[in-house]
Amino acid sequence: MLSTLRRLLQDVFGAQYGGAHQERLSRAFGYADGYMRAMLDSGMASRQELLEVVVEERRAMLRGPDAVPAIEEALLA
């Protein structure tokens, strides 16, 4: 399930940083958000685990471990 979430997040960040139209961006965010909600509600992942995956995928999209330290600190606090 985490691999599916990673693909959804890659789509989200690709759309976001690629300048996609609002419709595509909203749809991508909706899919990822719904998938994470289902994982939380079913107990398959904790909030912390999901946040860590989001940070990892955002870092990968921005190409660098130091690209988003402020976001990581805020999300993982």
C-alpha positions in Angstrom: 0.0 0.0 0.0 2.9 2.4 0.7 4.2 1.9 -2.8 0.8 2.9 -4.2 0.8 5.9 -1.9 4.3 6.9 -3.2 3.0 6.7 -6.8 0.0 9.0 -5.9 2.3 11.4 -4.1 4.7 11.5 -7.1 1.7 12.4 -9.3 0.7 15.1 -6.8 4.1 16.7 -6.6 4.8 16.3 -10.3 1.5 18.2 -11.0 2.2 20.8 -8.3 5.7 21.6 -9.3 5.1 21.0 -13.0 2.5 23.8 -13.2 -0.5 21.6 -13.9 -4.0 23.1 -14.3 -6.0 23.3 -11.1 -8.4 20.5 -12.2 -5.6 18.0 -12.5 -3.9 19.2 -9.4 -7.1 19.0 -7.3 -7.8 15.5 -8.6 -4.3 14.3 -7.8 -4.5 15.8 -4.3 -8.0 14.2 -3.8 -6.8 10.7 -4.7 -3.7 10.9 -2.4 -5.7 12.5 0.4 -8.5 9.8 0.2 -5.9 7.0 0.1 -4.1 8.3 3.2 -7.5 8.7 5.0 -8.4 5.1 4.2 -5.0 3.9 5.5 -5.4 5.9 8.7 -9.0 4.7 9.2 -8.2 1.1 8.6 -5.2 1.2 11.0 -2.8 0.2 8.2 -0.6 3.3 8.8 -0.1 5.9 11.5 -0.2 9.6 10.9 3.6 9.7 11.6 4.3 7.0 9.0 2.3 8.8 6.4 4.0 12.1 7.1 7.3 10.5 6.7 6.4 9.1 3.3 5.1 12.5 2.2 8.4 14.2 3.3 10.4 11.5 1.5 8.5 11.9 -1.7 8.6 15.7 -1.6 12.4 15.5 -1.0 12.8 13.1 -4.0 10.8 15.5 -6.2 12.9 18.5 -5.1 16.1 16.5 -5.5 18.0 16.8 -2.3 17.9 15.9 1.3 18.2 19.5 2.4 15.6 20.9 0.0 12.7 20.9 2.5 14.1 21.0 6.1 11.4 23.5 7.3 8.6 21.4 5.9 10.0 18.2 7.5 10.5 19.9 10.8 6.9 21.2 10.8 5.3 17.9 9.7 7.3 15.6 11.9 7.1 17.8 15.1 
